[in-house]
Each structure stands twice: as C-alpha cells, then as structure tokens.
Amino acid sequence: MIYIGQSKRPYHRACTHFSKYKNKSVSNVANAIVSGELKRENLTYDVVEYIEDRQLRIQREREYIDMYKPKYNIQ
C-alpha cells in the first residue's frame, strides 16, 4: 500500500493519481509516475469502503493513514 485517500468519486480520483502529468496539487503518486519512481502499469487500486458522509470519510482516511503509514501520503 503506497497511498490512502478519500473521495466522493473514488474512480475519478484514481484517474488523477495515475495521471502522467506532473502537478504537485494533484498527487504525490502522479508525480512519482512522472519522475519514473513508479511505473503506472504496475499499480492497482482498491476501494476499501465507500462512505457517503464526508466527515466520516475524512476520519476513516486518517485512521487508515495512521495504521498503514503509506509512503506517498503527505505526512
């Protein structure tokens, strides 16, 4: 696991993470792809759980980040 994030539109968000365009405001994962640190064809993503409530999504995201400490989440 290299990144954990929350989004109301998770499949759309995955596209921004897998983007080939460098843009620091988009994603550390996208920037790692652009720099060659990660290969897009080797990446997959999973929607672990979908939560409609935004505040609960943010809380759950923080719990997962604290638990797994993924490399590409901004600490």
C-alpha positions in Angstrom: 0.0 0.0 0.0 1.5 3.3 -1.1 -1.3 5.8 -0.8 -4.6 6.1 1.1 -7.2 8.7 0.2 -10.8 9.6 0.5 -13.1 10.8 -2.3 -16.8 11.0 -3.0 -15.9 9.9 -6.6 -13.2 7.3 -6.0 -12.9 6.1 -9.6 -12.4 9.6 -10.9 -9.9 10.3 -8.1 -7.9 7.2 -9.1 -7.5 8.7 -12.6 -5.9 11.8 -11.2 -3.5 9.7 -9.1 -2.5 7.6 -12.2 -2.1 10.7 -14.4 1.1 11.1 -16.5 1.1 14.8 -15.9 3.2 16.4 -13.2 1.2 18.7 -10.9 2.1 18.9 -7.2 -1.5 19.8 -6.3 -2.8 16.6 -7.9 -0.9 13.7 -6.3 2.4 12.6 -4.9 1.7 9.3 -6.7 1.2 11.1 -10.1 4.5 12.9 -9.5 6.3 9.6 -8.7 5.0 8.2 -12.0 6.2 11.3 -14.0 9.6 11.1 -12.3 9.9 7.3 -13.1 9.9 6.3 -9.4 6.7 4.3 -10.0 5.5 2.5 -13.1 1.8 3.2 -13.8 1.4 -0.3 -15.4 2.4 -1.9 -12.1 -0.1 0.0 -10.0 -3.6 -1.1 -9.0 -6.2 0.5 -6.6 -9.0 -0.8 -4.5 -12.0 0.9 -3.0 -11.8 -0.5 0.6 -15.1 1.0 1.7 -17.4 3.7 0.4 -18.8 6.2 3.0 -21.3 8.8 1.9 -20.7 11.2 4.8 -17.7 13.5 4.2 -16.7 13.9 7.8 -16.7 10.2 8.4 -14.7 9.6 5.2 -12.1 12.0 6.4 -12.0 10.4 9.8 -11.7 6.9 8.3 -8.9 8.1 5.9 -6.9 9.4 8.9 -7.3 6.1 10.8 -6.1 4.1 7.8 -3.1 6.5 7.2 -2.2 6.2 10.9 -2.4 2.5 10.7 -0.6 1.8 7.4 1.7 4.9 7.1 1.7 4.8 3.2 4.8 6.3 1.6 3.0 8.7 -0.8 0.6 10.3 1.7 1.7 13.8 2.8 2.7 13.5 6.4 
